[in-house]
Amino acid sequence: MVETDSPNRDPRVGTDPTEGNQGQLELGANEIGIKGGDMKNSRIIVGTLIVVGIAAGGALAGQNVMTGKCVKVLDGDTLIIECEKNRRTVNIEGIDAPELEQPWGKEVRSFVRDMVRGEDVKVEVLESSGDTIRARVTVNGVDLSEMLVSRGLAWVSEGGNDPDLAGLGSKARELPCGLWMDPEPEPPWEFRAARS
């Protein structure tokens, strides 16, 4: 990703959202080391890579942001979204909510259900495999990952590398709020491992 001095740069998308070209990354020839006659060959290579990526079924065939309606909440970090008459399972990026059998599991699912079911949601696709998507999800301008972690309703995913989410998780633990009110809450990945 190319860094700029723009204060509005969205590091997850790679562009300034005020420029109206979210999801696109624009590079000048000099910025990527292309000189003179190499530009035509580079455009051919880039064009070929784009076509191959779409043919291989990349993240929604190159589409990285979609809007849909949440039709079901399976648990605190898994939604069913309907977009253009297709239903997709969305795993919310960056978080791991308690399993339904764990303390707080059903409460977190209810909280998420109240927030998103029937609502239009913005889904920023990070990975897609069949009908399942890993994505950041926003409803009414609120990032669900950030909301759930900040309220102590989800852990930052094991191995997660989002410093903003980690900071929100630390604050929730310090307060404590949500699942952090329990003396030693069991992370969902440990709960799953113990039962497999």
C-alpha positions in Angstrom: 0.0 0.0 0.0 1.3 3.5 -0.8 1.4 5.9 2.1 0.2 9.5 1.7 0.0 12.5 4.0 -3.8 12.6 3.7 -5.4 12.6 7.2 -8.5 10.9 5.7 -6.6 7.8 4.4 -8.4 4.6 5.3 -5.6 2.1 5.9 -7.9 -0.9 5.3 -9.0 0.3 1.8 -5.8 2.0 0.6 -7.5 5.2 -0.5 -8.8 8.5 0.8 -12.5 8.0 1.2 -13.2 11.6 0.3 -11.8 11.0 -3.2 -14.8 8.8 -4.2 -12.7 5.8 -5.4 -12.8 3.5 -2.4 -11.3 0.1 -3.0 -9.0 1.4 -5.8 -5.3 1.9 -5.4 -3.7 4.5 -7.7 0.0 4.5 -8.3 2.0 6.7 -10.5 4.6 5.1 -12.8 7.5 6.7 -10.9 6.1 5.5 -7.5 6.4 1.9 -8.5 9.7 2.2 -10.5 8.3 1.9 -14.0 10.2 3.8 -16.7 9.3 4.8 -20.2 8.5 1.8 -22.5 7.9 -0.5 -19.6 4.6 1.3 -18.8 2.7 -0.5 -21.7 4.0 -3.9 -20.6 3.1 -3.1 -17.0 -0.5 -2.2 -17.9 -0.8 -5.5 -19.8 0.5 -7.4 -16.8 -1.8 -5.5 -14.4 -4.7 -6.0 -16.7 -4.0 -9.7 -16.9 -3.7 -10.0 -13.1 -7.0 -8.3 -12.6 -8.7 -10.7 -15.2 -7.1 -13.7 -13.6 -8.2 -12.5 -10.1 -11.8 -12.1 -11.2 -11.8 -15.4 -13.0 -10.4 -17.1 -9.9 -13.3 -15.8 -7.9 -11.4 -13.3 -5.7 -13.2 -11.5 -3.0 -16.6 -11.3 -4.6 -15.0 -11.0 -8.1 -13.1 -7.9 -7.2 -15.9 -6.2 -5.3 -14.7 -5.4 -1.8 -17.6 -3.4 -0.3 -21.2 -4.3 -0.5 -24.4 -3.4 1.2 -27.0 -5.8 2.2 -29.7 -6.6 4.8 -29.0 -8.7 7.8 -31.6 -11.5 7.8 -30.2 -13.6 10.7 -27.7 -13.5 13.5 -26.2 -16.9 14.2 -24.1 -15.9 17.1 -22.2 -12.8 18.3 -19.7 -12.8 15.4 -21.6 -14.5 12.5 -24.4 -13.0 10.4 -26.4 -14.0 7.4 -26.6 -11.0 5.0 -28.8 -10.9 1.9 -27.4 -8.9 -1.0 -28.9 -8.8 -4.5 -31.1 -11.9 -3.6 -28.1 -13.9 -2.5 -27.5 -14.9 1.1 -24.0 -15.0 2.5 -22.6 -16.0 5.8 -20.4 -13.2 7.2 -17.8 -13.8 9.9 -17.1 -10.4 11.5 -13.4 -9.6 11.2 -11.1 -9.0 14.1 -13.3 -10.4 16.9 -14.2 -13.7 18.6 -17.5 -13.5 20.5 -18.4 -16.1 23.2 -19.9 -19.3 21.8 -23.6 -19.7 22.6 -22.8 -22.4 25.2 -20.5 -20.0 27.1 -21.4 -17.3 29.6 -22.4 -14.2 27.7 -22.9 -16.1 24.4 -26.6 -15.7 24.2 -26.6 -12.2 25.5 -24.0 -11.1 22.9 -26.1 -12.7 20.2 -29.2 -10.9 21.4 -27.3 -7.6 21.5 -26.0 -8.0 17.9 -29.5 -9.2 16.8 -31.1 -6.1 18.2 -28.5 -3.9 16.5 -28.5 -5.4 13.0 -31.4 -7.7 12.2 -33.4 -6.2 9.4 -31.0 -3.3 9.0 -28.9 -2.4 6.0 -25.3 -3.2 6.7 -22.1 -2.2 4.9 -19.8 -5.2 4.5 -16.1 -4.6 3.7 -15.0 -8.0 2.4 -11.5 -9.1 3.3 -11.8 -12.7 2.3 -14.4 -14.8 0.5 -14.8 -18.5 0.1 -18.0 -19.7 -1.5 -20.9 -18.2 0.4 -18.8 -17.3 3.4 -17.2 -14.0 3.9 -14.7 -12.6 6.4 -15.5 -8.9 6.7 -15.6 -5.7 8.7 -19.3 -4.9 9.2 -20.8 -1.4 9.7 -24.4 -0.7 10.7 -25.7 2.9 10.9 -22.1 4.1 10.7 -21.0 1.9 13.7 -18.2 -0.7 13.2 -19.5 -3.9 14.9 -16.0 -5.2 15.7 -15.1 -2.0 17.5 -18.5 -1.8 19.2 -18.4 -5.3 20.6 -14.8 -5.2 21.8 -15.3 -1.8 23.4 -18.3 -3.0 25.4 -16.6 -6.1 26.5 -18.8 -8.4 24.4 -16.1 -10.0 22.3 -12.4 -10.7 22.4 -10.0 -9.5 19.8 -9.3 -12.5 17.6 -6.5 -14.8 18.6 -3.5 -13.5 16.7 -5.4 -10.4 15.8 -3.1 -7.5 14.6 -5.5 -4.5 14.7 -4.0 -2.1 17.3 -7.2 -0.1 17.5 -9.2 -3.2 18.5 -6.5 -4.2 20.9 -6.6 -0.8 22.6 -10.4 -1.0 22.9 -10.1 -4.5 24.3 -7.6 -3.3 26.9 -9.9 -0.4 28.0 -12.9 -2.8 28.3 -10.9 -5.2 30.5 -9.6 -2.3 32.7 -13.1 -0.9 33.4 -14.2 -3.9 33.5 -17.3 -4.2 31.4 -19.2 -7.0 29.7 -17.6 -10.4 29.9 -14.6 -8.9 31.7 -16.8 -8.5 34.8 -16.3 -12.3 35.2 -13.1 -13.0 37.1 -11.6 -15.3 34.5 -13.6 -15.4 31.3 -12.6 -18.3 29.0 -11.7 -17.2 25.4 -13.8 -18.8 22.8 -10.8 -20.4 21.0 -9.9 -22.2 24.3 -13.6 -23.2 24.8 -13.7 -24.8 21.3 -10.3 -26.5 21.7 -11.4 -28.1 25.0 -14.5 -29.6 23.3 -12.9 -30.8 20.1 
